[in-house]
Amino acid sequence: MAGRNPRPATSLPQVLRLLLFLVMLLAPDLSDGASATLTPPCESPPVPAYAPAGQPPATDVWSASELTRSGWQAAPCLHWEANRTKLAAALAGEFPFAGSVDDLAARLARISALKSVRYWSVSHQSWQPLVTDAGALDGPAGKGRPDPVASELTPGSSFIYFEVSHGRTVYRMTVLERTADRLVVSTENVTPIRIGILSAFDPGAMQSVIFLDKRGPDTWGHYQTIRATEGASAIALGSNASYVNRLAALYRYTAGIPTDQEPPAAR
């Protein structure tokens, strides 16, 4: 029509600027979980990397979609089956320790001492007991027995224990490796983990591995990873901070740090 100005053509520089803006906008999503995924300290440098002693440990959490996009597969040293991982978390930190691997093995074997561990509860916004009761058992449906001693934690050995939190759960602890400079222990739930009347984890759906490695003179590294597998319900996947704070509590217990020391790993 007469008198109407024609719409100016879009120039090539404008198109390039628009494309660059879209790339910058989408880049975080495209790279999320694609480069730095869960890597235990086995044949490759760990992810997350160890935080130096005296600093808060490094932590990270990955969703199922992030792990899938990255093509992640569990490292053989984790001894995890190839079932679907719904969520994985890891913590890595160094701590000063002049003792031997035997002394650290004694700490991990002292299952009844878990009653003294506290963690930051996101739901309560306060320090809470990690468990209200814990102890070793002579079998999945057996009676209580004394805590294992350090000399019993030999490669291939397994121990049954229970924890009481929201309910009573039985776990299996297995020693995967033990040398003078390294101790690797895995755990998994033998019975369901329940929250009230709801089942959060089916048997075997929560798995964890702790790596304790001598990193230098009087310095050890603590790397722990935990995952929720196909048998984990939606109520078990609600808060990444809960996983991080539980990992931090166990790291502090192993490192001899007060478990309720401010600040918490995540609020």
C-alpha positions in Angstrom: 0.0 0.0 0.0 1.1 3.6 -0.7 2.8 5.3 2.2 3.9 2.2 4.1 7.6 1.8 4.7 9.0 -1.6 3.7 10.4 -3.8 6.6 14.2 -3.6 6.6 16.0 -6.8 5.7 17.9 -8.5 8.5 21.6 -8.1 8.0 24.1 -10.9 8.3 25.8 -9.3 11.4 22.4 -9.3 13.1 21.9 -12.9 12.3 25.3 -13.9 13.6 24.7 -11.9 16.8 21.4 -13.7 17.3 23.0 -17.1 16.8 25.8 -16.2 19.2 23.3 -15.1 21.8 21.4 -18.4 21.5 24.6 -20.4 21.8 25.5 -18.5 25.0 22.0 -19.0 26.4 22.0 -22.7 25.7 25.6 -23.6 26.5 25.1 -24.2 30.3 22.3 -26.7 29.5 24.3 -28.5 26.8 27.4 -28.9 28.9 25.6 -29.8 32.2 26.7 -33.3 33.2 28.6 -33.7 29.9 32.1 -33.1 31.0 32.6 -33.6 34.7 30.7 -36.7 35.8 31.2 -39.0 38.8 34.7 -40.5 38.7 36.0 -42.5 41.7 39.7 -42.4 42.5 40.7 -45.6 40.7 42.4 -45.3 37.3 41.5 -41.7 36.6 41.7 -38.4 38.5 38.6 -38.3 40.7 35.6 -36.1 40.0 35.0 -34.1 42.1 38.7 -33.5 42.9 39.9 -33.7 46.5 39.6 -30.4 48.4 42.8 -29.7 50.3 42.9 -30.4 54.0 41.5 -27.6 56.0 39.0 -26.6 53.3 35.4 -27.9 53.0 35.2 -31.1 50.9 34.2 -30.8 47.3 30.7 -32.2 46.5 28.6 -32.8 43.4 25.2 -34.4 42.6 24.1 -35.7 39.2 20.6 -36.5 38.0 19.7 -39.5 35.8 19.3 -37.2 32.8 22.8 -35.6 33.3 24.4 -39.0 33.6 22.6 -40.3 30.5 23.5 -37.2 28.4 27.2 -37.7 29.3 27.2 -41.4 28.5 28.3 -42.1 32.1 29.0 -45.7 33.2 29.9 -46.8 36.6 33.6 -47.5 37.0 34.4 -51.2 37.6 36.0 -50.4 40.9 32.6 -49.4 42.3 31.3 -53.0 41.7 27.9 -51.5 40.8 25.6 -53.4 38.5 24.6 -51.9 35.2 21.1 -51.0 36.4 19.8 -47.4 36.0 21.1 -44.8 38.3 18.4 -42.3 39.2 20.7 -40.0 41.3 24.4 -40.0 42.2 26.4 -37.8 44.6 30.0 -37.7 45.6 32.3 -36.0 48.1 36.0 -35.6 48.1 38.3 -34.1 50.7 41.7 -34.5 52.3 42.2 -34.5 56.1 45.3 -34.5 58.3 45.8 -37.9 60.0 49.0 -39.3 61.4 47.6 -42.8 62.0 47.6 -45.9 59.9 45.1 -47.6 57.7 44.4 -49.9 60.7 43.2 -46.9 62.7 40.9 -45.7 59.9 39.6 -49.3 59.5 38.8 -49.3 63.2 36.7 -46.1 62.7 34.7 -47.6 59.9 34.2 -50.8 61.8 32.8 -49.0 64.9 29.2 -49.2 63.6 27.6 -48.5 67.0 29.4 -45.1 67.0 27.2 -43.9 64.2 24.7 -42.9 67.0 27.1 -40.0 67.8 27.1 -38.6 64.3 25.0 -35.5 63.5 24.1 -34.0 60.2 22.3 -30.9 59.0 18.7 -31.7 58.3 17.3 -29.6 55.5 13.7 -30.3 56.4 14.3 -29.4 60.1 16.9 -26.7 59.5 18.9 -27.9 62.4 21.5 -30.5 63.4 19.9 -33.9 63.9 21.2 -37.4 64.7 22.2 -39.3 61.6 20.7 -42.4 63.2 19.1 -43.0 66.6 20.5 -46.5 66.9 23.0 -48.7 65.1 24.9 -52.0 65.6 26.4 -55.1 64.1 24.3 -58.2 63.5 25.3 -61.9 63.1 23.0 -62.1 60.0 20.3 -60.3 58.1 17.7 -61.5 60.5 20.1 -62.3 63.3 21.0 -61.1 66.7 23.3 -58.3 67.7 27.0 -58.9 67.9 30.0 -56.7 68.9 31.3 -54.2 66.4 33.9 -55.7 64.0 37.5 -55.0 64.8 40.0 -53.5 62.3 41.7 -56.9 61.7 38.4 -58.3 60.5 38.2 -55.8 57.6 40.0 -57.9 55.1 39.4 -57.8 51.3 36.2 -59.8 50.5 34.9 -59.8 54.0 31.3 -58.7 54.6 29.4 -57.6 57.7 25.7 -57.1 58.4 24.5 -54.2 60.5 21.4 -52.2 61.2 20.5 -48.5 61.5 17.4 -46.9 63.0 16.4 -43.5 61.5 12.9 -43.1 60.2 12.7 -46.9 60.6 15.0 -49.9 61.0 17.1 -50.9 58.0 19.6 -53.7 57.6 22.8 -53.0 55.6 25.7 -55.1 54.2 29.2 -53.6 54.4 31.8 -55.3 52.2 35.6 -54.6 52.1 36.7 -54.3 48.4 40.3 -53.3 48.9 42.8 -53.0 51.7 46.5 -52.2 51.6 48.8 -50.1 53.8 47.8 -47.0 51.9 44.2 -47.7 50.8 40.9 -48.9 52.1 37.8 -49.3 50.0 34.5 -50.3 51.6 31.0 -50.6 50.0 27.6 -50.6 51.6 24.1 -51.4 50.4 20.7 -51.8 52.0 19.6 -55.4 52.5 16.0 -54.5 53.6 13.8 -51.6 52.4 14.5 -48.1 53.6 11.1 -46.7 54.8 9.9 -43.3 55.6 6.9 -43.9 57.7 4.7 -46.4 55.8 6.3 -45.5 52.5 9.2 -47.3 51.0 11.9 -45.0 49.8 14.4 -47.6 48.6 13.9 -51.2 47.7 16.6 -53.7 48.8 19.9 -52.9 47.1 18.6 -49.5 45.8 20.9 -47.4 47.9 24.6 -48.1 47.3 27.7 -46.3 48.6 31.5 -46.7 48.4 34.1 -45.1 50.5 37.7 -44.7 49.3 40.3 -43.9 51.9 43.7 -43.2 50.3 47.0 -41.9 51.8 47.7 -38.7 49.9 50.9 -37.7 51.5 52.8 -37.5 54.8 50.1 -37.5 57.5 47.4 -36.7 54.9 44.6 -38.9 53.8 41.9 -38.5 51.2 38.2 -39.4 51.7 36.2 -40.0 48.6 32.6 -41.3 49.0 30.0 -41.7 46.4 26.3 -42.8 46.8 23.7 -43.6 44.3 20.0 -44.3 44.1 19.1 -47.0 41.6 16.0 -48.1 39.8 14.4 -49.3 43.1 14.4 -45.8 44.6 11.0 -44.0 44.7 10.3 -40.3 44.0 10.3 -39.4 47.7 14.0 -40.5 47.8 15.0 -38.0 45.1 13.6 -34.8 46.5 16.6 -33.0 48.0 20.2 -33.0 46.7 21.2 -31.2 49.9 20.2 -34.1 52.0 22.6 -36.4 50.1 25.4 -33.9 50.4 24.9 -33.3 54.1 24.8 -37.1 54.9 28.1 -37.5 52.9 29.6 -34.6 54.8 28.6 -36.1 58.2 30.4 -39.4 57.4 33.4 -37.5 56.0 33.7 -35.5 59.3 33.3 -38.7 61.4 36.1 -40.4 59.5 38.3 -37.3 59.6 37.8 -36.7 63.3 36.0 -33.4 62.8 33.0 -32.5 65.0 30.1 -33.6 62.8 27.9 -30.7 63.8 30.5 -28.0 63.1 29.2 -24.9 61.4 28.6 -24.3 58.6 26.8 -27.3 57.2 27.8 -28.5 53.7 24.5 -27.5 52.3 21.4 -25.7 53.7 
